């Protein structure tokens, strides 16, 4: 685990395949934007011999962040797989975006991985969102290690960063977060900064010098060993505390020397079961160098200390009709169960599905059953179909290199699964199964769009369908009230990427328009109206007169129609016509063009003609009567109110509650939760929280989350209602 003397890389430029789950490690890299995850992946690929120089493959591209959108935005926006080989172990490195808008890609990476590397910058520290992901991993027992980057920064302090990590991640046991090495510094420069040139192993007491661009092992000088005594003793005690040998601590405290092999074995077991979290240091290779600082140690940790897929519990599996199905863990000969963790479109091979195989073995040309969870509420197609698997490959930068199979525990790219979407289950056609879905955040930022031109309008529907098939954190809504097409996103950056993909990948240009909420109208006072529809223009005439009364009802009552006609003033066959007419007019609105709700409409009287009365005439008369009644009444504009729940750190509770009040919100209560957080519940008009996903992130420095659900419609304050009506008049 970083102290081993022998290691060898995999061969550069060939597809990395695995024949058994024991020879696979699936590792996701987690950290805030700018912490150095992608740079670290490229440094590991260089050290493992997968690339010819830092981050570069044979065609000159990079092994990660090769998407054109990522180049333009200067940040990762999608999950990337970079397979490397070390000590005959295939390591699937899953590089995730650090920006909060792309947390769906992060969740997909966590689903596909068996362990996590938390990448923290020595110059920036640990942010709140990284702590939240750590807590998520802790909840499911995922093994974790911490990598400190940006050691070249003048403000970098590895020892201080280790203390911060222990405080942030150690919880009640800070001795579960300890470094395996201490950095060695070179001569101070003119600015007083001494660069890190090597590491000294706390267990082996060996010196690993990277100053020449290649790792060289040597014995430390006599003046260096005393510098590590305190850290070494603390590490040994931390490892022994996690040992399954309960006598080891007493023997060690009694003066017995514990051999290094025992300590390394105990350390690897503690890391694999997620009870000990080592801290390592890493830096990219300098120009011309073959190995970046700490990359060999990190690869040794991954291959020696991180769990195999056998040790990772398989998500729950059921039959298509919901009956639980027990499977042997990660059995290459078992029933096929695989999951699409990411979907993308390649301009040359079409749709590519990144798949994690949990059971069985996947081969090209297999016919598989594709089962989805039917997220129709997010605009995703509900499906349950058979499809033929295309070519299997592993990514290598922009290239896809073919492989012959993918065993349980491995990750592979599958071509031409035309119906499979992110989150779908692949299983044998003869034995269809369904995996429990992973948790995805709800998109809460609305983006109303319309086609830029007629040609764009023809392509818009297909482009949007492909977009949401790739990204389950995006929801597509065709709002029947406002007649808007709305893409619900996680944030502004998420929305920007969606628009750019529509334009560059699917050739659809769209315009963003103001998002409208679904308003309603109601009568605030009782009123009466008379509808007279009498026309005679030669031939068959039209004759219908009806008199109605309209009165307000409590919220949620809808439209109630009552017949109180006596003496046959309106013939029985035309009473449903009047009701149809008033309901049609109510749907169109009577004041500002919004649907009318929560009123009782009573038909009191009317007149008919034996020849000229008709169904159509009484429908028109009913609509006219309702419009006339609205002219003498006070009409309230109703706005939707959402019940909002905000989970926020205690330090930001006051700011969140004040902000909600400023949005005309009513705080219903607060509830203390675990981890120093508070759940704030409030009711807020939806018109006030259109950008709340963005504003809350800024307010809480990315540490708060919220959910919302429709509660009811209620009257809008007069001054705001008048402003809305004015906007409607200007728009028309």
N, C-alpha and C positions, 0 to 999 in steps of 0.2 A: 504493500500500500504506500507507494512513494519511496520506501526505503529499500526496495528490492533492487538488486544490482543488475539483473538481466531482464531485457525486454526486447521485442522486435516488432516493427511495424508491419502492416499489410502492404501488399504490392500496389503501387500507384497505378491508377488508370484502368483497373478491372472492376467488374461488378462484384460486390461483396454479397455472398450468399451464406446461408446457414442451413445445416442439415439436422440440427437438434436444438431444442429449446435451451439446453444447458450452455450452448455457445452463443447466446444472445443476451445483450443488455439494452434495455430501452430507457433512455435518459432524457428528460425534458429540462431545458434551461429556462429559468424563471428570473425575472428581475425588472426593475423599472426601466423606462425608456432611457437609453444613453448609458446604461450600466456596463455595456461591453459584451453582451451575450453573443452577438454575431461575430465580433472580432475573436472571441474565445473559441467559437466553433471552428473558425478558419485556422486558428493557431493549432487546435487539436488535430485537424485534418492534415496540416502540414507536418506535424510531429509524427503522425501515424503513417505518413507517406502517401496520403490520398491525393495530394496536390503537389505541384512542382515548385511553387513559391507561395508566399503568404496569401492564402485565400484564393489562389488562381488554379484553374483547371486547364486542360490542354488547349481549349479554344479561347483562352484568355479571360473567360468569365469567372465569376466567383461561385463558390459552392453554396452560398446562402445569399438572400437578398438580391436575386438576379431578376426579379420582376421589374418591368419598366416603371410601374407605378411606385415601387419602393425606391428606385433611383431618383424619381422626380420629387418624392416626398421626403427623401433622406431619412427614412426610418422603415423598420419592418412593419408590414401590415398583414402578414399571413404566416401560418405555420409552415416551417421548412424542415424537411428531413435530410440529414447528411449522414450516410452510413460510412463508418471507418472500421478498420480491423486492428486489433492489438492483442498480442499474446494468443493468437488463434481465436479470439472472441470478436464477434461482430457487435459493434456498438452503434445503435441507432440514435443519433443525436437529434433531438427535436428542438429547433430554435423557435421560440415564441415571441410575438410582439410584446413590448413592454408598455405600450400606451393603452390606457384604460378602454378606449373605444374598440379595441380588438380583443377584448377579454374572451370572446367566443373562441378565437383561435387558441388562446391559452388553455381554456377548458378542454378543447379537443386534444391538445398536447398532454395534459394531465391524464386524460382518459387512456391515451395510447401508451403511456410510459409506466414503468415499474419503480422508478426513483426520480428524484429531482435534484438538480444543481441550482442553488439560489446564488445568483451573481449579483454582488454588491460592489459599488464603486467606493474606493478608499477616499475619494475626494467629495462624494455626495452623501454617503451614509445610507441608512435604511429608511425608506419612505413608508407611509401608512398602508398603501395598497399592497406592497410586498409583504408586510406583516399579515394582512388579511389572507393572502394566498398561502402563507405559511400555516396559518390556522386551519385553512381548508385541508391542506395536506396532513396536518396533525390529526384532524378528525377522522381520516380514513387510514391513518397509520402508514403513510407513504414514507419510505426512507429518504433522507435528505442530507446533503452536504452543502457547505457554503464556500464560494470562491470569491476572494477579494481581488478586484482588478484596479486598474489605473494607479498602480504603485509608482509609476513614473511621475505622477503629479507632485509638485513642490509641497502640497499640503497633505500628501499621503502619509499615514501613520498606521502601519499594520497592527501594532499592539493595541492602539486605541480602537481601531476598527473591530478587532476581535472582541474587545470588551463591550462595544456597542452591540455586536451580534449576539453575544451571550445574554445581554440585557433584553434585547428585542425578541430573541427566539428561544432562550433557555427556560422561560417561565419560572417555575418553582425550583428548577435545577440548573443553574448557570454552568455547573461543571459538566453538563451534557454537551456543551458547545465549547470546544477547545481546539487550538491549532495543532497540526501534526508536524509543522516545520516553523522555524523562525527565519525571517529574511536576513541575508547578509548584504551589507552596503559597501559600495565602492568609495573611492575618494570623493570628497566634497568638491562641487563645482564652484564657479565664481559667485553663484547665487546662494551658496550655502547648502544646496540640496545634494544629498549623497544618494545616487541611484542604487536600486536593488540589483545586485549582480548574481546572487545565488541564494541557496537555501541550506539550512542545516537541519537534518532529521532529528527530531526529539527522541525517538525510540532508538534508532540505529547509531546516533551520534556521528553520522557521516556528513561530509560537506559536499553539496552538489553545486558546482560552479557553472553558470551559464554565460559568463562574460565573453566567451569566444564564439557564441552562437550555437554551441553544441554542449550538451550536458556532460560534465566531467566530474567523476567521483573521487574524493580524496579524504584523508584523515584531517580533522580540524586541528588547529594549533592549540597549544596548551592554554593560551589566553582566551580562547573562544568557548571552551567547555564550561567554565564557571558561569558564563552568561546565560546558559540554557538550563542550569540546574533547577531553578524554581519552576519554570514552565514544564520541564521534563517530569519532575516529581508530580506535579498537578495532573499532567496527562496520564501518567501511569495509574495514579489513584482513581482518576475518572474512568479509565478502562476497566480496572479491577472491580470498581463498584458495579459495573454492568456485567461482570463475568458470571457464568452459570456455576462456577466453582465457588461456593460460599466460604470456603476456608482460605481462599487466596488472599483476601484483605488482611486477615489476622497474621498470616505468614509473612506478608510483605511488611506490615507494621512491626513485626517482630524481628526484622532485619534480614529476612531471606531474600536473596536475589531471584527475581522472576526472569526467566529467559525470554528473549525477544520473540521467538516463535510463538510462545504461549500468548504474549501480549498482542501480537499481530492477529492471531486467530480469534482472540476474544474481541478485539477491535472490529474485525470484519463481521463477526456475528452480530455485534451491537449495532453497527451501521445498517446491516441488512434487515434487521427487525425494527429499525426506526426508533431506537432508544438512545443513540449517540450520534452527534452531528458534527463531524470534523470540519475545521476551517482550513482552507488551503489558499495559497497565493498563486496568481497566474498573470502573465504578461505576454503580449504577442511577440513573435520573433522580429528582430530588427532586420533591415535590408541585408540580404545575403545569408542570414542565419537559417539554420535548419530546424532549430527547436526554440520555442518560446519558453520563458521562465515558468517553471512549475507544471508544464504540460505533461511531462512524463509522469510526474507524481500523480497528477489528476487522472490520467489514463490507467495507472496502476490501481488507484482507488476504485474507479468504475468497474474494472474487470475483477478485482479481488474482493471488494467490499459491498458493491451494489448487488441486489438480489437478481436471480434468474427469473424468467417468466413463471417458472414452477412455483415460486414463492409469493407470487402476486395473486390475490383472490380474484376469481373470474366473476364479473358482474352477473346478476341473476338472469337466468335464461328460462323462457317459457315456450310452450307450444303456441301456435298461432291463436288458439282459442283460450289462452291464458293459463294453462295448467303448468305448474312448476316442473322443470326438467333438471335433473341432477347430471352433472358432467364430471368426468375425471379432469383434474387440473392440467391444462396445457398438454393434452395428449395428441401427438401428431397423427395417431391412428384412429382417433375418436371421430364423432360426428362433426362435420364442418360447421363452425360458428365463427364468423368474422364480422367486423364492423367498419363501415365507412367513416373515417374520422375527418376527412377533408375531401372536398370536391373542387376541381379547377378545370379550366378549359385551356387546352394547348392548341396553338394555331396549326400544328402539323398532325397531331394524332387525335384531336378532338377532346372529349371529356376524359379526364384522368381522375381516378378515385384512389386516395391514399387509404389503405386498408390495414387494420390490425387483426391478425389471425389469433383467435383465442383457443380454438380447438380444431383438430383435423389438419389437413394439408390442402392448400389451394393450388390449382394447376391451370395453365392456359387451356382454353377451349372447353373447360368445365361448364356445364349448365347449372346455374345456381338459382335459388329462390331469393328474391329481394323483398324484404318485409319492412314496411315503414310504420311509424307511429301515428300517421295521419294528422300532422300538425296543420290541418286545414285552417285553423284560426290564424295562422301566420302566412297564409297564402300558398302553402305547400300542397302538392298533389297527394291525395291518399292513394296508395298503391300496394299491390300484393301480387307480384308478377315473377315469371321466370325469365332469366337473361343468360346469354352466353358470355363467358369471360373472355376478354381479348388478351393481348400480350401482357405478361407480367414483367416488371422492370424495377430497378432501383434508380433513384435520381442521382445525377452527378452534375451539379450546376444546372445548366439548361438542358443537358442531355438526359436521355433515359436509356439505361443499359439493361438489356434483357436478362432475365433469370428464368430457370426452368420450373421453379416451384417456390412456395412460401410455407414453411412449417408453422405449427402452433407456436406463438410467442413472437413471431417475426412481423415486420412491417414491409409492405410491398405496394407499388403503384399498379393499378389495374386499368387497362384501357377499354374504352367503348362500352361501359355500363351506362347505357343511355337513359335508364329510368332511375338508377340508384342515386340517392341524395345523401348529404351528410347526416349521419346518425342512423342510417338504415343498416339492417342486419342481412348478411349473406349466409345462406345455409344450403344444405343439399336439397335438390328438388324433391327427392323422395322423403325428406324428413325436415320440413320447414320449421324454423325456430325464430324466436324473437328475443333480443337482448334488452334488458332494462335501459332506458335512455339516460344519458347523463344530464346533469342540470345545466340549463342554459339561461343566461340573464334575459329579462324581457326588454325589448327595445322600446324606449320611452321618449325618443325625440322624433316628432313627425316632420316629414319632408314631403310637401305637396308638389307634384310635378305634372307637367303636361307636355305632349309632343311638340317639338319646335316647328315641325312642318308636316304636310300630309304624308310624304314618304316615311318620316319618323313615326308617325301615328300607326302606319301599317306594321312596323317592326317592334313597336313598343311592348306589346303584350308578350311576345316570345322572349324579348330581351329581359323583361322583368321576371318571367318564369324561370329563366336560367339563373338569374342573379339570386333569387331566393332559394333555388335548389342548391346552390353552392354555399350559401351562408344562412344557417338556421337561426342566427341572431337577428335576422332582418325579417320584418313582417310586412306583407303587402296587403293593403286595404283598398277596396273600392267602396268609398263611402256613398251610400244611397241617398243620404240627406243632403250632403253638400255637393255631390256629383264630382268629387275630387278623387284622383289616384294618389294614395299616400303611402310612402315608404317609411316605415318606422325603423329608426336606426338607434345605435347606442350613443352617438355623439356626433359632433361636427366633422371630425376626421373620418369617421365611419361613413357619414353621408357623402363626403368629398370623394372617397374611394369608390362608393357605389356609382356616383355620377360619372366618374372617369372610366370605370369599367363598362358602363352602358355605352359610353361614347367610343372608347378605343377598342373594346373587345367585341361588342355587339353592334356597333355602327349606329347607335341611336342617340340623337341629340335631343335633350329635353330642357325645358325651362322650369325653374323653381318659382312657384307662386305662393302667396301668403296662405298659410293653413287656416282653414275655417273650422270652428267647432259646430256641433249640431245644436243649434238654438231651437227653441219652441215658442209658441204664443199661447196665451190663454186669456179668458175674460176675467177681469178683476171685479166687474159689477154685473148685475142682472140686466138683460136687455131684450128687446123684441124686434122682430123684423118681418117684413112682408115681401114675398117674392111674387112678382107678377110677370108672367111670360105669355103675352097675347100677341099673335101675329096673324095677319090675313093678307096674303099676297097672291090671290088667285089659286084656285085648286084647293088642296087640303091645307087647312090652317093649323095653328098651334095655340093651345089654350091650357094654361095651368096657373092657379093662384094658390099660395099656401102662406099661412101665418105661423110663425114659430116664436118660441121664447128660449133664451139661452141664459144659463146660470152657471157660475163657477162651481167646481167640485174640488175636493182635497187632492193634493198631489198624488200621482200614480193611478188616478181613476180612469184615465183615457177618455174616450168619447162615449157618452151614453145617449141613446136615442129613445125617446118615449112618445108613444102615440096616444093622444087624448082627443082625437077627433070624434065628434058625436053626430049622429043624424046622417052619416054618409056624405058629409060635405066634400070630403076627398074619398073617392071610391077606394075600396079595400085593395084593389089590384095596383093602385098607384102610390100607396103608402111606402112600400119598399123603394119605389123610385125616388120619393122625396129623401128618404134616408141615404140612398146611394148618392144623390146630388150633394147633400150637406157633408157627407163624409169625404167625397172627392174634393170639395172646396176646402174642407178642414185640412186635408193633406197638403193643399197648395198654400194655405195660410190666408189670413184676412187683413193683415196690417203690413208686415215687413217681408212676407213671402216664406215664413217658416211654418212648419206644421202646427196646427192647433190641437191642444190636448186639454184634458181635465175640465171638461164642460158637459153639462146635460142639455141636450137640445130637445125641446118638446114641441111636437106638432099639435097645434091647437085647432086650426080651422083652415078652410080653403074652398076653392070652387073648381068645378070641372065642366067640360062641355061634352055632350053625348057623342059628338063626331070628332072634334078637333083636339081633344085631350089625348095624350100619349105618354108612354114611359119617358121618352126623351124630354118632353115638355115639362113634366114634373121634376125630372132631375135638374133641369135648368132653373126652374122656379125655386127648388130647395137651395141651390147654390146662391141665387140672388138674395133670398131671404137671409141667409147667414151673413152675406156681405153687408146687407143693410143693417142688421143687428149690430155688427161690429162698428159701424159708423157712429152709433149713439152710446157706445160702451167705452170704458177705459180698458185698453188692452195692455197686458203685461208681456214683456219679452222675458222668456225663461232661459236660463243658462244651465248647462250640465255642471253638477258638482261632483268632484271625485273624493273618495276616501283615500287619503295618502298616509302611508306608513314609512317613516324615515328611520333607518338604523344608523346611528351616528356616534362617534366617540364622545365621551362625556365633556371633553374640552370645547366641543363645538355645539353643544345642545342649546345654549342661550342664543347663539347666532342663528341657528336653524329656526328656532321658535319665533324669533324676531322677524326673520325673513318671511316665514309663513304668514304671520300677521300682516305684513306689508302687502301680501298677495290676497288680502281679504279672506284669509284662512281663519278657521276656528279650531284651536287646539283642543282635542278631546281628552288628552291625557298622555302621560309618559310612563314608561315601564323599564326598570333597570334590567339589563341582560348581562350575560357573561362577557369577560374580556374588556371591562371598562367601557361598555357601550350602552346607549339608551335608545329605546324604541319610542319615537314620537308619533302619535296618531293625530291626524287633523283632517278637516274637511275644507277643500279649497276649490274655488271655481276653476273649471278646466281651462278657461280662456287665460288664466293667470299662470298656468304651469306648462305652457307649450315648450319653453326652453329650460324647464327646471332640471332636466338631466345635465345640461351644461352648467347652469348656475350653481347647483348643489355641489358639483365636483369642484368648482372654484372655491366655494364657500368653505368646504371641509378639507381642502387639499387632497381630494381624491379618496378620502377614507369613508365616505358615507354612501349608503345605497338607499333606494326608495322603491316602493311599489305603489300602484294606484289601481283603483277599480271604481267604476261608475256607481254613484250613490243615488242620485235623483236630479231632477230639474227643479230650479227654484227661481223666483223673480230676480231679475237683474236690477241693480240700482238705477234710478231714472237717468242720471247723468251719463252713465256708461251705456245704457240702452239707447239714448239719443245719439251718442257717438257712433254706435254700431249702425243705427239707421242711416246716419249721415254717410258713413262709409259705403253702405249698400247703394245709396242714391248716386254717389260719385262713381261707383263701379258700373252702374247701369247706364 
